[in-house]
Amino acid sequence: MQGNSSEYYRKREQQCRALAAKAQDAGIRRVHLDFAERYASAAEAGAGPPASPGLDFGAPLHGSALAN
């Protein structure tokens, strides 16, 4: 299961980086990169599957409008 979880997080990291590369707005690009970094950390840590749909690590996104 951990292998599948790591694969999931790596895939989501790649998707977020691709979206960041396409984003024309710097703020949106930063949000995608923040998510990509979190997914990369989860993959490296061998985190289990997400508890619910979406990304919820319980920490605010640094420097983004979503942190408020």
N, C-alpha and C positions, 0 to 999 in steps of 0.2 A: 504494500500500500504506500509506503514512503516513497518508493521509486515513482509511482504514479503521481503522488502529490508534488514531488520535485519537478516532474515533467509538466504538470499543470502550471506551477508557479513560473517555470522558465518560459512556457508558451505565453502566459499572460504578460510576463516581462517584455518579451519580444513584441507583442501586440501594442503595449503601451509605448515602447520606444518608436515603433513605426508611426503611431498616431502623433507622437511628439514631433517627429521629423516632418510630418505633413502640416502641423499646426502653424497657422500664420500669426496668431496672437501669442506673445511671449508668456503671458500668464497661463494660458491653456497648455502651452508646451511644458511649462514648469510643473503643472499638476500631473500631466502624463509622466514626466520624468520622475516625480516623487513616487507615483504608484509603481513605476518600473523598478525603482530602487528598493521599495518595500517587497515587491515580488521576488527580486533577486536575493534579498536577505532571507526571506522565508524559504526559498529553494536551498540556499547554502546551509541554513540551520536544520534542514530536514523536517520542517514544520508539517504537521498533519494536514488533512484536507480542511478547507474552510468550513466553519460551523454553519454558515448560511450563505446563500448566493451573494456574490459581491465580496469586496475586500473590507474586512473590519478587524484591524489590529488594535483598535482602541486608543490609538495615538493620533493627535491632530496632524494635519499636513502642514509642514513648515512653510511659512511665507506665502500661503495661498488664501484665497477668499474663503475656502472651506474650513479654515482653522478657526473662524469666528463663531 
